[in-house]
Amino acid sequence: MRKTNVAASENAYYETDVSNATDAGAVASSREIEIASGSEIASTADGGTGVAIDLNSDMGESFGRWKLGDDEALLQVVSSANVACGFHAGDPSVMLRTLEYAASRGVVVGTHVAYRDLAGFGRRHVDAAPAELRADVMYQIAALEGVARSVGAAVRYVKPHGALYNRIVRDEVQAQAVVDAIRSVDDSLAILTQPGAVVGQVAEAEGLRVFHEAFADRAYNADGTLVSRRLPGAVITDPAEVAARVLRMVQCHEVEAIDGSIVALHADSVCVHGDSPFAVAMARAVRARLEAEAIVIRSFAPSMSDSAESDSQSAVTGAWMSVSGESDNQTLKPGPQMTDSAESDNQSAKTGVQLSVSPESDTQAARGRGLTCVS
């Protein structure tokens, strides 16, 4: 018998129409959401398994003549993009160029807000006063929204970057400042963070939509935390292996930990780091593997041009994937988060993750949809 651990988050928001469902795997309507798994149930008209997933990437992080990542290539693979707002990376010209290409590809955009730390790429902790941090985040959101509007795009969510992301996992004061900034500029925006993060709890209390994420290319400990980057095997670089892990996360809502145990994983997002030489190949491999299983790739946050029905579906939390265009050794959007400092590693482990339904229930629900789980 395999050893099983539970480390997961429940959906922050979801719709239900299950009064006529006869069992856990039944779909009562084309817009039903499977609450137990954290996966969005797509319309059967999509011709797939009924599971819809978003591919998301951090981009717009070049600066002047310095280029980071292959945004154009990734924008041909993903369906949502987190765009840097000039504080940790990016500049006005890069923002405009990224948004123009994203709009031409029909890719939904979100703001990638950060500390004011260009020299440190947003990886250094800043003890900003709440009022200052609130103003900085407001400035970044407003700037990206304005540029996006000029190219016919609409910002749909906020994803904090690097050290700020990690800080507000546990710091309620800075978390409140970020949430206040979002609500002050545009309270229709959702926020993306890791399971169990303080900022997620604050955001929910303030009425914002919250999405959580896990990681495709990082090894997990048995308790659901990420293996420190200092340890062998912490980062997975083989595209085929990463694609297989993502498929298992999506179909069975679990991941194999570094010690061989099984961790139940109920995230709304799966992040794949995207700045390595294998970044684009990895993203393409993941998408190809999912589509081979008839899993639909689409954004969790529809654009303004979508129908009212699609817009209402944007409030639904579904499993979705993220492809990060940031440095692999940087503090990125973990769930749980890991950084390069032992102190931050320990703090991440302490924050932990929220418990969800049992992995047995997940497996039964997945099999009820006709999906094959890895035993």
C-alpha positions in Angstrom: 0.0 0.0 0.0 1.4 3.4 -0.9 1.8 6.1 1.6 -0.5 9.1 1.1 -0.2 12.7 2.4 -2.7 15.5 2.1 -1.4 18.9 1.1 -3.8 21.0 -0.8 -6.1 24.0 -1.0 -9.8 24.2 -1.4 -11.2 26.4 -4.2 -11.6 30.0 -3.2 -14.6 30.5 -5.4 -16.7 28.1 -7.4 -20.2 27.7 -9.0 -22.3 24.6 -8.4 -25.3 23.2 -10.2 -25.3 19.7 -8.9 -28.7 19.2 -7.4 -29.5 16.6 -10.1 -26.2 14.9 -10.0 -26.4 11.2 -9.2 -22.8 10.7 -8.1 -19.5 12.5 -7.4 -18.4 12.3 -11.0 -21.7 13.3 -12.6 -21.8 16.6 -14.5 -25.1 18.4 -13.9 -24.5 21.0 -16.6 -21.9 22.1 -19.0 -20.7 24.7 -16.5 -20.6 22.5 -13.4 -17.5 22.7 -11.3 -16.0 19.7 -9.6 -15.6 21.1 -6.1 -13.6 18.2 -4.8 -10.8 18.3 -7.3 -10.4 22.0 -7.9 -10.7 21.5 -11.6 -13.0 23.4 -13.9 -15.4 21.2 -15.8 -15.5 22.4 -19.4 -18.5 22.1 -21.7 -18.6 18.7 -23.4 -19.0 20.8 -26.6 -15.2 21.3 -26.3 -14.9 17.7 -27.3 -12.6 16.8 -24.4 -12.6 15.2 -21.1 -14.5 18.1 -19.6 -11.4 19.5 -17.8 -10.3 23.0 -18.8 -6.8 24.3 -17.8 -5.1 27.7 -18.3 -1.5 28.0 -19.3 0.1 31.1 -17.7 3.4 32.8 -18.1 5.4 35.6 -16.5 6.7 37.9 -19.3 7.5 41.5 -20.3 10.6 41.2 -18.1 13.2 42.5 -20.6 14.6 45.9 -20.0 16.0 48.3 -22.7 18.5 46.3 -24.7 18.6 43.5 -22.2 16.3 40.6 -23.1 14.9 37.9 -20.8 12.9 35.0 -22.0 11.2 34.3 -25.3 7.8 36.0 -24.8 6.7 35.7 -28.4 7.2 32.0 -28.4 5.5 31.5 -25.1 2.6 33.6 -26.1 1.9 31.1 -28.8 1.5 28.4 -26.2 -0.1 30.1 -23.1 -3.6 31.5 -22.7 -2.7 34.0 -19.9 0.3 36.2 -19.3 1.5 38.0 -16.2 3.2 41.2 -17.4 5.9 43.0 -15.5 5.0 46.6 -14.6 8.5 48.2 -14.5 9.3 47.8 -10.8 11.3 44.6 -10.9 11.7 44.3 -14.7 10.3 45.7 -17.9 9.9 49.2 -19.1 7.1 51.1 -20.9 8.2 50.0 -24.4 8.5 46.4 -23.3 5.1 46.6 -21.6 3.5 48.0 -24.7 5.2 45.4 -27.0 4.2 42.5 -24.8 0.6 43.7 -24.4 0.3 44.2 -28.2 1.5 40.7 -29.0 -0.7 39.2 -26.2 -3.7 41.0 -27.5 -3.0 39.8 -31.1 -2.8 36.3 -29.8 -6.0 36.6 -27.7 -4.0 36.0 -24.5 -5.5 37.3 -21.3 -3.2 39.5 -19.2 -2.6 40.1 -15.5 -0.3 42.5 -13.6 3.0 41.1 -12.2 3.5 43.6 -9.3 6.7 43.7 -7.3 8.8 45.7 -4.9 10.6 48.7 -6.4 13.8 46.7 -7.0 15.1 46.7 -10.6 18.7 46.0 -9.6 17.7 43.0 -7.6 15.0 41.8 -10.1 12.4 42.0 -7.2 14.1 39.3 -5.3 15.2 41.4 -2.3 12.9 41.9 0.6 11.9 45.5 1.2 10.5 46.8 4.5 8.2 49.3 2.8 5.7 51.1 4.9 2.1 50.0 4.2 1.1 53.3 2.7 4.2 53.3 0.4 3.7 49.7 -0.7 0.0 50.3 -1.4 0.9 53.3 -3.6 3.6 51.3 -5.4 1.2 48.5 -6.2 -1.6 50.9 -7.2 0.8 52.6 -9.6 1.8 49.3 -11.3 -1.8 48.1 -11.7 -2.9 51.4 -13.1 0.0 51.7 -15.4 -0.5 48.2 -16.9 -4.3 48.7 -17.2 -3.8 52.0 -19.0 -1.3 50.5 -21.6 -3.5 47.4 -22.0 -6.5 49.5 -22.7 -4.6 51.3 -25.5 -4.2 48.0 -27.4 -7.7 46.7 -26.7 -6.7 44.3 -23.9 -8.0 44.2 -20.3 -6.2 43.3 -17.1 -8.0 40.5 -15.3 -5.8 39.5 -12.3 -2.8 40.4 -10.1 0.1 38.1 -9.5 2.8 39.4 -7.1 6.4 38.7 -7.9 9.4 37.4 -6.1 10.2 38.7 -2.7 6.9 40.5 -2.4 5.0 37.3 -3.3 7.0 35.4 -0.6 6.6 38.2 2.0 2.8 38.4 1.8 2.5 34.7 2.3 3.1 35.3 6.0 3.1 39.1 6.5 -0.4 40.3 7.2 0.5 44.0 7.2 2.1 44.0 3.7 -0.6 41.5 2.5 -3.3 44.0 3.6 -1.5 46.8 1.8 -1.4 44.8 -1.5 -5.1 43.9 -1.2 -6.0 47.5 -0.4 -4.1 48.6 -3.5 -6.0 46.1 -5.7 -9.4 47.1 -4.3 -8.6 50.8 -4.6 -7.8 50.5 -8.3 -10.0 47.7 -9.6 -11.8 45.3 -7.2 -12.8 43.1 -10.1 -9.3 41.8 -10.3 -8.5 38.4 -8.9 -5.2 37.6 -7.1 -2.9 34.6 -7.6 -1.0 33.3 -4.6 0.1 30.0 -2.9 -2.2 27.8 -0.8 -2.5 28.9 2.8 -1.0 32.3 2.1 -2.0 35.2 4.4 -2.7 37.4 1.4 -5.2 34.9 0.1 -7.0 34.9 3.4 -7.0 38.7 3.5 -8.2 39.0 -0.1 -11.0 36.6 0.4 -12.1 38.5 3.5 -12.2 41.7 1.4 -14.3 40.0 -1.3 -11.6 39.4 -4.0 -11.3 36.2 -6.0 -8.3 34.1 -5.1 -6.5 31.5 -7.1 -3.8 29.1 -5.8 -0.9 27.4 -7.6 1.4 24.4 -7.5 4.5 23.6 -9.5 5.2 21.2 -12.3 9.0 21.3 -12.3 9.8 21.4 -8.6 10.2 18.4 -6.4 7.8 18.2 -3.3 8.5 17.0 0.2 6.1 14.6 1.8 4.5 17.4 3.8 3.6 19.3 0.6 6.4 21.9 0.8 8.9 22.3 -2.0 12.3 20.7 -1.8 15.0 23.3 -1.3 16.8 24.3 -4.4 20.1 23.5 -2.6 19.2 19.8 -2.6 19.7 17.3 -5.5 16.6 16.7 -7.6 14.9 19.9 -6.4 14.3 21.2 -10.0 13.0 18.9 -12.8 14.3 19.9 -16.2 13.2 17.0 -18.5 10.2 18.2 -20.6 8.7 14.7 -20.9 8.9 14.1 -17.1 7.4 17.5 -16.3 4.5 17.0 -18.8 3.8 13.6 -17.2 3.7 15.2 -13.7 1.4 17.9 -14.8 -1.0 15.4 -16.4 -1.1 13.5 -13.1 -1.7 16.7 -11.2 -4.6 17.5 -13.5 -6.2 14.1 -13.7 -5.6 12.7 -10.3 -4.8 15.8 -8.2 -1.7 14.3 -6.7 2.1 14.4 -7.1 4.8 12.0 -6.1 7.0 13.5 -3.4 10.8 13.1 -3.4 10.6 10.2 -0.9 8.1 8.3 -3.1 5.0 9.1 -1.1 1.9 10.6 -2.7 0.9 14.2 -1.9 -2.7 15.2 -2.7 -2.5 18.4 -4.7 -5.6 20.6 -5.1 -4.3 23.8 -6.7 -5.9 26.1 -9.1 -2.6 26.7 -10.9 0.4 24.7 -12.0 3.5 26.7 -12.6 6.4 25.7 -14.9 9.5 27.9 -14.7 10.2 29.3 -18.2 13.5 31.0 -18.4 15.8 28.1 -19.0 17.0 27.0 -22.4 14.3 24.3 -22.2 11.5 26.7 -21.3 9.6 26.9 -24.5 10.1 23.2 -25.2 8.8 22.3 -21.8 5.7 24.5 -22.2 5.0 23.0 -25.6 5.5 19.5 -24.2 3.1 20.1 -21.3 0.4 21.5 -23.6 0.8 18.7 -26.2 0.5 16.1 -23.4 -2.6 17.6 -22.0 -4.2 18.1 -25.4 -3.4 14.5 -26.3 -5.7 13.6 -23.4 -8.4 15.9 -24.8 -7.9 18.4 -22.0 -9.0 21.9 -23.0 -6.5 24.8 -22.7 -8.1 28.2 -22.0 -7.8 31.1 -19.7 -9.3 31.1 -16.2 -10.0 34.8 -16.7 -11.8 35.7 -20.0 -11.1 39.0 -21.8 -13.6 41.8 -22.0 -14.6 40.8 -25.5 -15.9 37.4 -24.3 -19.6 36.8 -23.7 -21.4 37.6 -20.5 -21.6 33.8 -19.9 -17.9 33.4 -20.2 -17.4 36.4 -18.0 -19.4 34.8 -15.3 -17.3 31.7 -15.6 -14.2 33.8 -14.9 -15.4 33.8 -11.3 -15.0 30.1 -11.2 -11.8 28.6 -9.8 -10.4 26.0 -12.1 -7.1 24.1 -12.2 -4.8 26.1 -14.4 -1.2 26.1 -15.3 1.5 28.8 -15.1 4.7 29.1 -17.0 7.1 31.4 -15.3 9.5 33.5 -17.3 11.5 34.3 -14.2 14.9 33.1 -13.0 14.9 29.5 -11.7 16.8 30.5 -8.6 14.5 33.3 -7.8 11.6 33.5 -5.3 8.7 32.5 -7.5 5.1 31.8 -7.1 5.3 28.6 -5.1 2.6 26.8 -3.5 4.2 26.3 -1.0 7.0 28.9 -1.7 10.7 28.1 -1.6 13.4 30.7 -1.9 17.2 30.6 -2.0 17.6 31.4 1.7 17.4 28.7 4.4 15.4 31.2 6.5 12.8 31.6 3.7 12.7 27.9 3.1 11.9 27.4 6.8 9.3 30.1 6.7 7.7 28.6 3.6 7.5 25.2 5.3 5.8 26.9 8.3 3.1 28.5 6.2 2.1 25.1 5.0 -0.9 24.4 2.9 -4.6 24.0 3.5 -6.2 20.6 3.7 -8.8 19.6 1.2 -10.7 16.4 0.3 -9.1 13.0 0.6 -7.0 11.7 -2.2 -9.2 8.6 -2.3 -12.2 10.9 -3.1 -10.2 12.6 -5.7 -9.2 9.4 -7.4 -12.9 8.2 -7.4 -14.0 11.5 -8.8 -11.4 11.4 -11.6 -12.3 7.8 -12.5 -15.9 8.8 -12.5 -15.0 11.2 -15.3 -13.3 8.4 -17.2 -9.8 9.6 -16.3 -7.0 7.2 -15.6 -5.1 7.9 -12.4 -1.5 6.7 -11.7 -1.6 4.0 -9.0 
